[in-house]
């Protein structure tokens, strides 16, 4: 099987690792989806890892989040976890198990776990080139990642996972993640615009008093062309200045 182009890295947010034998290596699809699960219990990242470490469990996830907000790695992102009762989904998704601080029927999660989940989703998206999390709550859109790239375990099996607490907040999770991604993403056009503003501000400044006399002499002598001295000097401009001053040796060095 040819290698799949993924980030092939794991989250730097991980503080505990215990790799599960319950995995398919490597995954056969690039990562373009996130599937959030609940543990159906208040398990620590260690106890969840111990469960997934048993081959007899025949289940795993890429990551786990405890109620204390700690993040664990159970299956490398380059491998498919056995999480969603659907091989096609798990081959393309990063799967996350989140501990519950309460039980049925909602299976709530702690504020610390929820905040860590947002952080982890932002990191997964950033490293795997997922520009935006999309959620419509529509099972018929599974695999159509240009319309929806979040999925739920309950769509593939007769389970309540991820519980109503998380499932009802998928839209909020997507919105929070996207807000963070937008804050961190600067296009080349935006960068160019910011640089132009900066350069304009620099050119509008007057010369510092300690360099004013030297600047005027250099301008009168034709070393500079009148551009304000605070503007950045490129290598090409520096070469021209040195040449005008006769400081460049003939024939090189």
Secondary structure, 3 states (H helix, E strand, C coil): CCCCCCCCCCCCCEEEECCCCCEECCCCCCCCEEEEEECCCCCCHHHHHHHHCCHHHCCCCCEEECCCCCEEECCCCCCEECCCCCHHHHHHEEEEEECCCCCCCCCCCCHHHHHHHHHHHHHHHHHHCCCCCCCCCCHHHCCCCCCCCEECHHHCCCCCCCHHHHHCCHHHHHHHHHHHHHHHCCCHHHHHHHHHHHHHHHHHCCCCHHHHHHHHHHHHCCCCCCCCCCCCCCHHHHHHHHHHCCCCCCCCC
